[in-house]
Amino acid sequence: MLAALSSKLTDWSEADRSDAELIAEARRGDTAAFGELASRYRTRVERFCQRFFSDREQVSDLVQESFIRAFAGLSTYRAEMPFLGWLRAVVANVCYDELRRRQRKPEELIADFTSTEANWLQLVEHSTPEEIVEAAEERRAAHMLAHRLLDSLRPDDRMVMVLRESEGLSVEEVAQVMGWSEAKVKIRAFRARQFLRKQAESILFQQRRSVKK
């Protein structure tokens, strides 16, 4: 249903029509009204889910789950808060739950990478962790390698990196979206950057060893 959050907060406030009437009708059980609301923001939610997952089928499932949770949780929405901010929090938590469900060990993620990924190792050698996050949305080879690196992060760390670097949220805004303290957000952001650097160095070391053999 819903499927693509944009990367900037301003992108979440571009509705041409008021959402208030649709929300009110949906709260009364009008699924058609909610369907119209979901159709309006589908592309943005999908794009947001794609920041975390590259598999199209998985993204589609997460979009569907996001709308189901949003519809079920409409009673918790308060009109004084921006609807799109509330919706983003719903989708972020759907993605967070999925990251925790499928978490793998870091060594499993970098033990074997394709020649296409290897050819894009310049990304690893010359980019900051923030640029790695951005590259996950660009060229296919960079996309594959960047996602491999981001997959090695703990779910909490990855949420912070994507919300901060891709969505452009402040520490305070990330804390509000995830229901965490600002201190936790800052600690996770620091740890995520440090860990990404170590993973990048590990990939480079493995690639150079293979070239020498």
Secondary structure, 3 states (H helix, E strand, C coil): CCCECCCCHHHHHCCCCCCHHHHHHHHCCCHHHHHHHHHHHHHHHHHHHHCCCCCHHHHHHHHHHHHHHHHHCHHHCCCCCCHHHHHHHHHHHHHHHHHHHCCCCHHHHHCCCCHHHHCCHHHHHHCCHHHHHHHCCCCHHHHHHHHHHHHCCCHHHHHHHHHHHHCCCCHHHHHHHHCCCHHHHHHHHHHHHHHHHHHHHHHHHHHHHHHHC
